Amino acid sequence: MEYRRLGKSGLQVSALSFGSWITFGKQIGDGVAEKLMATAYDHGVNFFDNAEIYARGQSEIVMGKILKKMNWDRTSFVVSSKAFFGDGGQKPNQRGLSRKHLVEACEAALKRLQVDYLDLYFCHRPDKNTPMYEVVWTMNILIQQGKILYWGTSEWSAQEIMEAHMIAEKYNLIGPTMEQPQYNMFVRDKVEVEYSQIYKTVGLGTTIWSPLGSGVLTDKYIKEFPEGTRLGMDGFEWLKERSLTPERLEVVRGLNNLALELGTSLPKLAIAWCVKNPNVSTAILGASKLPHLEETLQSLEVIPLITDEITEKIEGILGNQPIAPQF
């Protein structure tokens, strides 16, 4: 396993990490979840990602029980939570980034995960109803209290991230260390263009999610729609409609052929392509079956295969290389 600094911080995270979105507490049983986490840890994964909204808190409960049972040295792993969407409550203050919700959501996550502190705590989305200084001050307080070690954002714009840093600098507070954006062969603009200046200035770690485009960047959807996938789950019709377009499937066929020519699989090629980007601190893997995780945990081995020539071929298949603005 390779380990990378999270932005300009001193924290090191495994280049491949493991997340529980959709799967824990919903798609898979607790026994499978335990095997997946144990396998990831045994392969050198040290970052486990979660959020209050995942399975409305049940995902954190499942992960917490596993962490308790495994009794891994607390210094050997990094665990996260995210706040914004709440854990199912619909009343005022049960979601968003107000000081009240951030503090209460943090306390709830600590209890569910059965840990004394969160290594990483994310603002899961920007909140137009909460002043930015309230968010930054609250995160700084939680750090001072020892409840979180680093705070970050998820799916924030570069402008919003920089606003948080400006407030932090003005009041001598701690700004966001990391961002969790979606990044894969189909979704590229934020990581490759929008954040490009932030990497150079204040520094920004990225814990990217959906490196396989919700499973589309595999060979399982090329012929016919399989049973038991996340795109077939009730309530995720929006994800299927967005992800499985005829145009994307045609691209996937081309990428799959290229992967076979290289003697590897499309999932490993797609993840290696993401991690090859030096601005990616870690790529969060998700899995509902152990063989799938065991396969993707080998993705770093494929990075040397992605030469300049292969990169050119990939760009030719994708046809979506972002264009940076000229100043």
C-alpha positions as CSV (number, residue, x, y, z in Angstrom):
1,M,0.0,0.0,0.0
2,E,1.1,3.5,-0.7
3,Y,0.5,6.3,1.8
4,R,0.1,10.0,0.9
5,R,-0.1,13.2,2.9
6,L,-3.6,14.6,3.2
7,G,-3.0,18.0,1.5
8,K,-0.5,20.1,3.4
9,S,-1.2,18.3,6.7
10,G,1.1,15.8,8.3
11,L,-1.6,13.1,8.2
12,Q,-0.9,10.1,6.0
13,V,-3.7,8.2,4.4
14,S,-3.6,5.1,2.3
15,A,-3.9,5.8,-1.4
16,L,-6.8,3.3,-1.4
17,S,-9.4,3.7,1.4
18,F,-12.8,2.1,2.1
19,G,-16.2,3.6,2.4
20,S,-19.6,2.4,3.4
21,W,-22.0,4.5,1.4
22,I,-25.1,2.5,0.3
23,T,-23.7,-0.8,1.5
24,F,-23.4,-0.9,5.3
25,G,-26.7,-1.1,7.1
26,K,-28.6,-1.4,3.8
27,Q,-27.3,-3.5,1.0
28,I,-25.1,-6.0,2.8
29,G,-25.2,-7.9,6.1
30,D,-23.1,-7.0,9.1
31,G,-21.0,-10.2,8.6
32,V,-20.0,-9.2,5.1
33,A,-19.3,-5.7,6.2
34,E,-16.9,-7.1,8.8
35,K,-15.1,-9.2,6.3
36,L,-14.7,-6.3,3.9
37,M,-13.3,-4.0,6.6
38,A,-10.9,-6.7,7.9
39,T,-9.7,-7.4,4.3
40,A,-9.2,-3.7,3.6
41,Y,-7.2,-3.2,6.8
42,D,-5.1,-6.3,6.2
43,H,-4.2,-4.9,2.8
44,G,-2.9,-1.6,4.4
45,V,-6.0,0.5,4.2
46,N,-6.0,2.9,7.1
47,F,-8.9,5.3,6.2
48,F,-12.5,4.3,6.7
49,D,-15.1,6.8,5.5
50,N,-18.7,7.3,6.8
51,A,-21.4,9.9,7.2
52,E,-24.4,10.6,9.4
53,I,-26.8,10.2,6.4
54,Y,-25.5,6.8,5.3
55,A,-28.4,4.4,6.0
56,R,-29.6,7.2,8.4
57,G,-26.9,6.5,10.9
58,Q,-27.0,2.7,10.7
59,S,-23.9,2.6,8.6
60,E,-21.9,4.3,11.4
61,I,-23.4,1.9,13.9
62,V,-22.3,-1.1,11.9
63,M,-18.8,0.3,11.4
64,G,-18.6,1.2,15.1
65,K,-19.4,-2.4,16.1
66,I,-16.7,-3.7,13.7
67,L,-14.1,-1.3,15.0
68,K,-14.9,-2.3,18.6
69,K,-14.7,-6.0,17.8
70,M,-11.5,-5.8,15.8
71,N,-9.9,-3.8,18.6
72,W,-7.3,-2.3,16.2
73,D,-4.8,0.1,17.7
74,R,-6.6,3.5,17.5
75,T,-3.4,5.1,16.2
76,S,-3.4,2.7,13.2
77,F,-6.6,3.9,11.4
78,V,-8.4,7.0,10.4
79,V,-12.2,7.3,10.5
80,S,-14.5,10.0,9.3
81,S,-18.0,11.3,9.5
82,K,-19.9,13.9,7.5
83,A,-22.6,16.3,8.6
84,F,-25.3,18.2,6.6
85,F,-28.1,15.9,5.6
86,G,-28.9,14.6,9.1
87,D,-29.7,11.1,10.0
88,G,-33.3,11.1,9.0
89,G,-34.9,13.9,11.2
90,Q,-37.0,16.4,9.4
91,K,-37.3,19.1,12.0
92,P,-35.5,22.5,11.9
93,N,-31.8,22.2,13.0
94,Q,-31.7,18.5,12.3
95,R,-29.7,19.1,9.2
96,G,-27.4,21.8,7.7
97,L,-24.2,23.3,9.0
98,S,-25.4,25.4,12.0
99,R,-23.3,25.2,15.1
100,K,-26.1,23.3,16.8
101,H,-26.3,20.6,14.1
102,L,-22.5,20.3,13.6
103,V,-21.9,19.8,17.3
104,E,-24.8,17.4,17.8
105,A,-24.0,15.5,14.7
106,C,-20.4,15.1,15.9
107,E,-21.5,13.8,19.3
108,A,-23.9,11.3,17.6
109,A,-21.2,10.1,15.2
110,L,-18.8,9.5,18.1
111,K,-21.4,7.4,19.9
112,R,-22.3,5.4,16.8
113,L,-18.7,4.8,15.7
114,Q,-17.7,4.1,19.4
115,V,-14.6,6.3,19.1
116,D,-13.4,9.1,21.3
117,Y,-12.6,11.4,18.4
118,L,-13.1,11.6,14.6
119,D,-9.9,11.9,12.6
120,L,-11.7,13.6,9.7
121,Y,-15.0,15.6,9.9
122,F,-16.6,16.8,6.7
123,C,-19.2,19.4,5.9
124,H,-21.1,17.2,3.5
125,R,-22.4,20.0,1.4
126,P,-22.3,23.8,1.5
127,D,-25.1,25.5,3.5
128,K,-26.4,28.7,2.1
129,N,-28.3,29.4,5.3
130,T,-25.4,29.3,7.7
131,P,-22.7,32.1,7.7
132,M,-19.3,30.8,6.7
133,Y,-17.7,32.2,9.9
134,E,-20.1,30.1,12.0
135,V,-19.0,26.9,10.2
136,V,-15.3,27.7,10.5
137,W,-15.5,28.8,14.2
138,T,-17.5,25.6,15.1
139,M,-15.0,23.3,13.4
140,N,-12.2,25.1,15.2
141,I,-14.0,24.7,18.5
142,L,-14.5,20.9,17.9
143,I,-10.7,20.6,17.1
144,Q,-9.9,22.5,20.3
145,Q,-12.2,20.2,22.3
146,G,-10.4,17.1,20.8
147,K,-13.5,15.8,19.2
148,I,-12.1,16.0,15.7
149,L,-8.6,16.3,14.3
150,Y,-9.1,17.7,10.8
151,W,-12.1,19.2,9.1
152,G,-13.0,19.4,5.5
153,T,-15.7,19.8,2.9
154,S,-17.5,17.7,0.4
155,E,-18.7,18.9,-3.0
156,W,-17.9,22.5,-2.2
157,S,-16.9,25.0,-4.9
158,A,-13.3,26.4,-5.0
159,Q,-14.8,29.8,-4.1
160,E,-16.5,28.4,-1.0
161,I,-13.4,26.6,0.1
162,M,-11.3,29.8,-0.3
163,E,-13.9,31.8,1.6
164,A,-13.5,29.4,4.6
165,H,-9.7,29.8,4.4
166,M,-9.9,33.6,4.3
167,I,-12.1,33.6,7.4
168,A,-9.7,31.1,9.1
169,E,-6.7,33.3,8.3
170,K,-8.5,36.5,9.5
171,Y,-9.4,35.1,12.9
172,N,-6.4,32.8,13.3
173,L,-8.5,29.6,13.1
174,I,-7.9,26.3,11.4
175,G,-9.2,26.1,7.8
176,P,-10.4,23.0,5.9
177,T,-7.7,20.5,5.2
178,M,-9.5,18.2,2.7
179,E,-12.3,18.0,0.2
180,Q,-14.3,15.0,-0.8
181,P,-15.4,15.4,-4.4
182,Q,-16.7,12.8,-6.9
183,Y,-13.9,12.0,-9.3
184,N,-13.7,9.4,-12.0
185,M,-13.2,9.1,-15.7
186,F,-16.7,10.7,-16.3
187,V,-16.5,13.4,-13.6
188,R,-13.3,15.4,-13.8
189,D,-13.7,19.2,-13.8
190,K,-13.5,19.9,-10.1
191,V,-10.5,17.9,-9.3
192,E,-8.6,18.6,-12.5
193,V,-9.5,22.3,-13.2
194,E,-11.6,24.0,-10.5
195,Y,-9.3,23.2,-7.6
196,S,-6.0,23.5,-9.5
197,Q,-5.0,26.8,-7.8
198,I,-6.0,25.7,-4.3
199,Y,-3.5,22.8,-4.4
200,K,-0.8,25.4,-5.0
201,T,-1.9,28.0,-2.5
202,V,-3.5,26.8,0.8
203,G,-3.1,23.2,-0.1
204,L,-6.0,20.7,-0.4
205,G,-6.2,17.0,0.3
206,T,-8.8,15.0,-1.7
207,T,-10.6,11.9,-0.6
208,I,-12.3,11.2,-3.8
209,W,-15.5,9.1,-4.0
210,S,-17.0,7.0,-6.7
211,P,-13.8,6.2,-8.7
212,L,-15.8,3.5,-10.5
213,G,-18.8,5.8,-11.3
214,S,-21.2,3.9,-9.1
215,G,-20.0,0.6,-10.7
216,V,-20.5,1.7,-14.3
217,L,-16.7,1.6,-14.9
218,T,-16.7,-2.2,-14.7
219,D,-17.8,-4.9,-17.2
220,K,-21.0,-5.9,-15.3
221,Y,-23.3,-3.5,-17.2
222,I,-21.9,-4.0,-20.7
223,K,-24.3,-6.8,-21.7
224,E,-27.4,-6.8,-19.5
225,F,-28.5,-5.3,-16.2
226,P,-27.4,-7.6,-13.4
227,E,-29.2,-8.4,-10.2
228,G,-28.1,-7.1,-6.7
229,T,-26.3,-4.0,-7.8
230,R,-26.6,-0.6,-6.2
231,L,-28.0,0.9,-9.4
232,G,-30.9,-1.6,-9.1
233,M,-31.8,-0.7,-5.5
234,D,-35.1,1.0,-4.6
235,G,-34.6,4.7,-4.1
236,F,-31.6,4.9,-6.4
237,E,-33.4,5.2,-9.7
238,W,-31.9,8.7,-10.0
239,L,-28.4,7.2,-9.9
240,K,-29.2,4.6,-12.5
241,E,-30.7,7.2,-14.8
242,R,-27.7,9.5,-14.4
243,S,-25.1,6.8,-14.7
244,L,-26.2,4.2,-17.2
245,T,-26.6,6.2,-20.4
246,P,-26.0,4.6,-23.9
247,E,-23.2,7.0,-24.5
248,R,-21.4,6.1,-21.3
249,L,-21.8,2.3,-21.9
250,E,-20.2,2.8,-25.3
251,V,-17.2,4.5,-23.7
252,V,-17.1,1.7,-21.1
253,R,-16.9,-0.9,-23.8
254,G,-13.9,0.9,-25.3
255,L,-12.2,1.2,-21.9
256,N,-12.9,-2.5,-21.1
257,N,-11.2,-3.5,-24.4
258,L,-8.2,-1.4,-23.5
259,A,-7.9,-2.9,-20.0
260,L,-8.0,-6.4,-21.5
261,E,-5.2,-5.4,-23.9
262,L,-3.1,-4.3,-20.9
263,G,-3.8,-7.6,-19.2
264,T,-5.8,-6.1,-16.4
265,S,-9.5,-5.3,-15.6
266,L,-11.5,-2.2,-16.1
267,P,-12.1,-1.5,-12.4
268,K,-8.4,-1.7,-11.6
269,L,-7.6,0.5,-14.6
270,A,-10.2,3.1,-13.7
271,I,-9.1,3.3,-10.0
272,A,-5.4,3.4,-11.0
273,W,-6.2,6.3,-13.4
274,C,-7.7,8.3,-10.6
275,V,-4.9,7.6,-8.1
276,K,-2.2,8.4,-10.8
277,N,-3.4,12.0,-10.3
278,P,-0.9,13.5,-7.8
279,N,-3.7,15.7,-6.3
280,V,-5.7,12.7,-5.2
281,S,-4.8,11.8,-1.6
282,T,-6.9,8.7,-1.5
283,A,-9.6,7.0,-3.6
284,I,-12.5,5.6,-1.5
285,L,-13.4,2.0,-2.6
286,G,-16.8,0.6,-2.0
287,A,-17.8,-3.0,-2.3
288,S,-20.7,-5.4,-1.5
289,K,-18.8,-8.6,-2.3
290,L,-15.4,-9.6,-1.0
291,P,-13.9,-10.7,-4.4
292,H,-14.7,-7.2,-5.8
293,L,-12.8,-5.6,-3.0
294,E,-9.9,-8.0,-3.3
295,E,-9.7,-7.1,-7.0
296,T,-9.8,-3.3,-6.6
297,L,-7.2,-3.4,-3.7
298,Q,-4.7,-4.5,-6.4
299,S,-5.3,-1.3,-8.5
300,L,-2.0,0.4,-7.5
301,E,-0.2,-2.3,-9.5
302,V,-1.7,-1.0,-12.7
303,I,-0.4,2.6,-12.4
304,P,2.9,1.8,-14.1
305,L,0.9,0.5,-17.1
306,I,-0.7,3.9,-17.6
307,T,2.1,5.4,-19.8
308,D,1.8,8.6,-21.8
309,E,0.8,6.5,-24.8
310,I,-2.0,4.7,-22.8
311,T,-3.1,8.0,-21.3
312,E,-3.5,9.3,-24.8
313,K,-5.6,6.3,-25.8
314,I,-7.8,6.7,-22.7
315,E,-8.4,10.4,-23.5
316,G,-9.3,9.4,-27.0
317,I,-11.9,7.0,-25.7
318,L,-13.3,9.3,-23.1
319,G,-13.3,12.5,-25.2
320,N,-14.0,14.6,-22.1
321,Q,-10.6,16.1,-21.1
322,P,-11.4,19.3,-19.2
323,I,-10.0,22.5,-20.6
324,A,-8.4,24.9,-18.1
325,P,-9.3,28.6,-18.5
326,Q,-6.6,30.8,-20.0
327,F,-5.7,33.9,-18.0
